[in-house]
Amino acid sequence: MSITTTVKRMVLAGAFAALSSTPAISAEMTLKLGHLANDQNAWHLASVKFGEELAALTDGRIEVQVFPNESLGKEIDLINGMQLGTVDMTITGESLQNWAPMAALLAVPYAYKSLEHMDEVAGGETGDAIKAEIIEKAKIRPIAYFARGPRNLTSNRAITTPADLDGLKMRVPNVPLFVDVWNSLGAAPTPMAFSEVFTSLQSGVIGAQENPLALIRSANFNEVQSHVNKTEHVRSWIYLTIAESTWNKLSDEDKAAVEQAAATAQQYERGLLLDSLAEDQAYLESKGMTFVDVDGAAFQAAAKDAVLKNVKPEIKPIVEALFAQ
């Protein structure tokens, strides 16, 4: 064997030994985050932002893979997966009331008078109590919340007070709370699949429906409705969550990084929401829809008894307090 060959082998052996002795990066982790929204939705964009921030804060040691469009599973399946340790993260909201009754507070009609009021609740003592119950009973940890666009009533005439409803036949989701609330307001609510709403409005089977601006726009309801009455009857939020089992695997330093990245994602999503609300209103107005301010206090007062009748005893005192604010 030549000296050159011997030297080459010695160099290679030394390099191999050096590589073998390099410790593995044990803190490296990939988090799988599945959700139901599409890849253009603000929740998805905020999730991607969360992943980018977390990677930067941990020098790439923690990667977040985001799966939109239920590609990792439906919402309840993802929650179950997080409880079993097979899924790391998801975006979920009032569905968590199946485990934690206080999660119903995320979407109570007329409980929140404004976005600022909702922020006070979600970011205050009540929000802390909701999160604590979710962690304890669902084994899932909320780390940020995203506000949803408020639901508004569309129609073919202006509606400013409950008296203006006067038996108006309108589509509502098949949810007893929604049916009872709109009955109490004087409308004639009709549960109906969303896929049937456009043609039912077009044919006059119903005269109104209620949904966030983004859905009013994407469903082209401007073609069959002339007014958006700013009832804003449901303000709600939804949580970015991490499985408690995954959370417990993190070091204190990495937990702090997750919380910091989540705070950035929350702020980023809020900007996207406000931009989209303004853009959607401008678009619908450009298509001929008239936006109508309503007497919110009158609607809230008329809906109160129906709301309280439908909420669970565990949260009724909190809802009563919210209505009194």
C-alpha positions in Angstrom: 0.0 0.0 0.0 1.4 3.4 -1.0 2.1 6.1 1.5 -0.5 8.3 -0.3 -3.2 5.7 0.1 -2.4 5.2 3.7 -2.5 8.9 4.4 -5.9 9.2 2.6 -7.3 6.4 4.7 -6.0 8.0 7.9 -7.6 11.3 7.0 -10.9 9.6 6.2 -10.8 7.6 9.4 -10.1 10.7 11.4 -12.9 12.6 9.7 -15.3 9.7 10.3 -14.3 9.6 14.0 -14.8 13.3 14.3 -18.3 13.0 12.8 -19.2 10.1 15.0 -18.2 12.0 18.1 -20.3 15.0 17.3 -23.3 15.0 19.6 -26.8 14.8 17.9 -29.0 17.8 18.2 -31.5 16.2 20.6 -33.6 19.4 20.8 -34.5 19.3 17.1 -38.3 18.9 16.7 -40.9 19.0 14.0 -44.4 20.2 15.0 -47.3 19.2 12.8 -50.1 21.9 12.8 -53.3 20.9 11.0 -56.4 23.1 10.5 -59.6 23.4 8.5 -59.0 26.7 6.6 -57.6 27.0 3.1 -54.1 28.3 2.3 -55.3 31.8 1.6 -57.1 32.2 4.9 -55.7 34.5 7.6 -55.5 31.6 10.1 -53.3 29.7 7.7 -51.1 32.7 7.0 -50.8 33.4 10.7 -49.8 29.7 11.3 -47.1 30.0 8.7 -45.9 33.2 10.4 -45.8 31.3 13.7 -43.6 28.6 12.2 -41.3 31.2 10.7 -40.9 33.1 14.0 -40.4 29.9 16.0 -37.7 28.7 13.6 -35.9 32.0 13.9 -36.1 32.1 17.7 -34.8 28.5 18.0 -32.1 28.8 15.3 -34.0 26.2 13.3 -34.2 23.6 16.0 -38.0 23.6 15.9 -39.8 23.3 12.6 -43.5 23.8 12.1 -45.2 22.0 9.3 -48.6 23.5 8.5 -51.4 21.4 6.9 -54.4 23.4 5.7 -57.7 22.2 4.2 -58.2 19.4 6.8 -55.4 17.5 5.1 -54.2 16.3 8.5 -57.8 15.5 9.6 -61.0 17.2 10.6 -61.2 19.4 13.7 -62.4 16.9 16.2 -60.0 14.2 14.8 -57.1 16.6 15.3 -58.2 17.3 18.9 -58.4 13.6 19.5 -55.0 13.2 17.9 -53.5 15.8 20.1 -54.8 14.1 23.2 -53.3 10.8 21.9 -50.0 12.4 21.1 -50.2 11.9 17.3 -50.8 15.5 16.4 -49.0 18.5 17.8 -51.1 21.6 17.0 -54.4 22.8 15.6 -56.7 25.8 15.5 -59.9 25.2 17.3 -62.6 27.1 19.3 -66.0 26.4 20.7 -65.7 22.7 19.7 -63.6 22.4 22.8 -66.8 22.8 24.9 -67.2 19.0 24.4 -64.5 18.8 27.0 -64.4 22.2 28.7 -67.8 23.9 29.1 -66.3 27.3 29.3 -65.1 27.1 25.7 -68.7 27.9 24.7 -67.9 31.5 25.7 -65.9 31.9 22.6 -69.1 32.4 20.5 -72.1 33.6 22.5 -74.5 35.8 20.5 -74.5 39.5 21.6 -72.1 38.8 24.5 -69.4 41.1 23.1 -70.3 44.7 22.1 -67.2 45.4 20.1 -63.8 43.9 19.1 -62.2 45.8 21.9 -64.7 44.3 24.4 -64.0 40.8 23.2 -60.3 41.5 23.5 -60.8 42.5 27.1 -62.5 39.2 27.8 -60.3 36.9 25.8 -57.1 38.5 27.2 -58.4 39.0 30.7 -59.4 36.9 33.7 -62.3 35.2 32.0 -60.0 34.3 29.1 -57.4 32.9 31.6 -60.1 30.8 33.2 -61.2 29.4 29.8 -57.7 28.5 28.9 -57.0 26.8 32.3 -60.1 24.6 31.9 -59.2 23.7 28.4 -55.7 22.7 29.5 -57.0 20.7 32.5 -59.9 18.9 30.8 -59.0 18.7 27.1 -55.2 18.4 27.5 -54.7 21.1 24.9 -53.0 24.4 25.5 -54.2 27.6 23.9 -51.1 29.8 23.1 -52.8 32.5 21.0 -56.2 33.6 19.8 -57.4 34.8 16.4 -60.6 37.0 16.2 -63.2 36.0 13.6 -65.1 38.5 11.5 -68.5 39.2 13.1 -71.6 37.8 11.6 -74.0 40.2 9.9 -77.5 40.0 8.5 -78.1 40.4 4.8 -81.5 41.2 3.4 -83.3 43.1 0.6 -84.3 46.0 2.9 -82.7 48.0 5.7 -83.1 46.5 9.1 -82.1 48.8 12.0 -84.1 47.4 15.0 -85.7 44.0 15.9 -89.1 45.5 15.0 -87.9 45.7 11.3 -87.5 42.0 11.1 -91.3 41.4 11.5 -91.4 37.7 10.5 -88.6 37.9 7.9 -87.9 34.4 6.8 -84.1 33.8 7.0 -81.6 31.0 6.9 -79.7 30.1 10.0 -77.4 27.1 10.8 -79.1 24.2 12.4 -78.1 25.3 15.9 -80.9 25.6 18.5 -79.3 28.7 20.0 -79.4 30.5 16.7 -83.0 29.5 16.0 -84.1 30.7 19.4 -82.2 34.0 19.3 -83.7 34.9 15.9 -87.2 33.9 17.0 -86.8 36.2 20.0 -85.8 39.0 17.7 -88.9 38.6 15.6 -87.6 36.9 12.6 -88.7 33.5 11.2 -85.5 31.5 11.2 -85.2 28.5 8.9 -82.4 26.0 9.4 -80.9 25.1 6.0 -77.7 23.7 4.6 -75.3 26.4 3.4 -75.2 24.9 -0.1 -78.9 25.7 -0.5 -78.8 29.4 0.6 -78.0 31.2 -2.6 -80.7 29.5 -4.7 -83.2 29.9 -1.8 -82.5 33.6 -1.7 -82.6 33.8 -5.5 -86.0 32.1 -5.6 -87.5 34.0 -2.6 -87.9 30.9 -0.4 -86.0 33.0 2.2 -85.4 36.7 2.3 -82.3 36.9 4.4 -79.3 35.1 5.9 -76.4 35.8 8.3 -72.7 35.3 8.0 -69.3 37.0 8.2 -68.4 39.5 5.4 -65.8 37.1 3.9 -68.4 34.4 3.4 -71.0 36.9 2.1 -68.4 37.9 -0.5 -67.2 34.4 -1.4 -70.7 33.1 -1.8 -71.7 36.0 -4.1 -74.7 36.9 -1.9 -74.4 40.4 -3.4 -76.1 39.0 -6.5 -79.2 38.2 -4.5 -79.2 40.6 -1.5 -79.1 44.4 -1.4 -78.3 45.2 2.2 -75.7 44.2 4.8 -77.2 45.1 8.2 -74.4 45.4 10.7 -75.9 43.4 13.5 -72.5 41.9 14.4 -74.6 39.5 16.5 -71.8 37.0 17.0 -68.3 38.1 17.7 -66.0 35.2 18.5 -62.4 34.0 18.6 -60.6 30.8 18.0 -57.4 29.4 19.6 -54.0 28.4 18.2 -53.3 25.4 20.4 -50.5 22.9 21.2 -51.0 19.5 22.7 -50.1 19.5 26.4 -48.0 16.3 25.8 -46.0 18.2 23.2 -45.7 21.3 25.4 -44.3 19.2 28.2 -41.5 18.0 26.0 -40.2 21.5 25.5 -37.5 23.1 27.6 -38.3 26.3 29.4 -36.4 28.2 26.8 -38.3 26.7 24.0 -41.6 27.2 25.7 -40.8 30.9 25.9 -39.9 30.9 22.2 -43.3 29.2 21.4 -45.2 31.8 23.4 -43.2 34.7 21.7 -43.8 33.3 18.3 -47.5 32.8 19.1 -47.8 36.4 20.3 -46.3 37.6 17.0 -48.7 35.4 15.0 -51.7 36.7 17.0 -50.7 40.3 16.2 -50.1 39.4 12.5 -53.5 37.7 12.2 -55.3 40.7 13.7 -53.8 43.0 11.0 -54.9 40.5 8.3 -58.4 40.5 9.8 -58.8 44.2 9.9 -57.5 44.6 6.3 -59.9 41.9 5.1 -62.9 43.4 6.8 -62.3 46.8 5.1 -61.5 45.1 1.8 -64.6 42.9 1.9 -66.9 45.9 2.8 -65.4 47.9 -0.1 -65.9 45.1 -2.5 -69.5 44.4 -1.5 -70.3 48.1 -1.7 -68.7 48.2 -5.2 -71.2 45.5 -6.1 -74.1 47.6 -5.0 -74.7 46.4 -1.4 -75.7 49.1 1.2 -74.2 48.8 4.7 -76.7 49.7 7.4 -75.9 50.7 11.0 -78.3 49.1 13.5 -79.4 49.7 17.1 -77.1 47.1 18.7 -78.4 47.7 22.2 -82.0 47.0 21.1 -80.9 43.7 19.4 -78.9 42.7 22.4 -81.7 43.4 24.9 -84.2 41.4 22.7 -81.9 38.4 22.4 -80.8 38.2 26.1 -83.4 35.8 27.4 -83.0 33.4 24.5 -79.3 33.4 24.9 -79.4 32.7 28.7 -81.9 29.9 28.1 -79.5 28.1 25.8 -76.2 28.4 27.6 -75.0 25.8 30.1 -75.4 26.5 33.8 -71.6 26.5 34.3 -71.3 29.7 32.2 -74.6 31.4 32.7 -73.4 33.8 35.4 -70.5 34.9 33.2 -72.9 35.5 30.2 -75.2 37.5 32.5 -72.3 39.6 33.5 -71.2 40.1 29.9 -74.7 41.3 29.0 -74.7 43.7 31.9 -71.5 45.4 30.8 
